[in-house]
Amino acid sequence: MRWTRGRRAWLPSAIAGGVVAALVAGTVTWFVAGRTQQRAANLDQLDRACAGLLPGERLRGFVPGNSAGVLEEYGTLLDPGQESRALLNCTLSWGSGRWEPKHRVRIRADVPAAAQAAEAEAAGSEDRPVEDRPLSDFPLPLPPGATGGTGSEDRVEGSEVSAWLRVECPAGLRGRSGPSRMFRVSVELPSNAEYDHDVPPAEHLLAARTAVAIANWVAERQECGRQPIRTDASPRPAEEVEEWPR
């Protein structure tokens, strides 16, 4: 009788333990599956966002599985009768950091105002406003009619790398109320470096190639009368270019 009573007391405990274990296992499986599905959705969003111009393969390491990406694609909002200068305006961000997203990608292509375009054409690199000067030379050879540079900047958490281009269009830009023969491109990508001065040349090169891809996309859509800018030419200086960290 004592053994029977002990067995009867043991059975409910064993059953309860098995139920708890099953619930824990099911919760873990659901959690892992949820993260896997979320990251797959984020990667698909990365490939499709910003007209498909983002360097998706190089940015996969920044894509999380615990939160959805936030995509903002829009033009410049102006008063009625005014002309939007935005040709492309896109931001994709992931995660909640301190006061800003943990990682962020921003690309923009626009047409500078007439006064800005005239000033850029007339000024040499030493005469450009300080805020427009590159922190380093553009790491790819640029053809006549195109100027650019790259830079890096600290964020609240980590750093980012950037690139800019100004490109002349011999045939002009379509859909403008006034004559426009120049557009500009800016790119901001997340960096693996903790501080801006540690951003490696490989990441500057990636930002530069992304800017060129956007410039070529705009030039083709606008039929602006120039050949695509090459991205397969030897970067300069070649000996400083490193492989993108994996």
Disulfide bonds with the S-S distance in Angstrom:
Cys50-Cys90 1.90
Cys169-Cys224 2.48
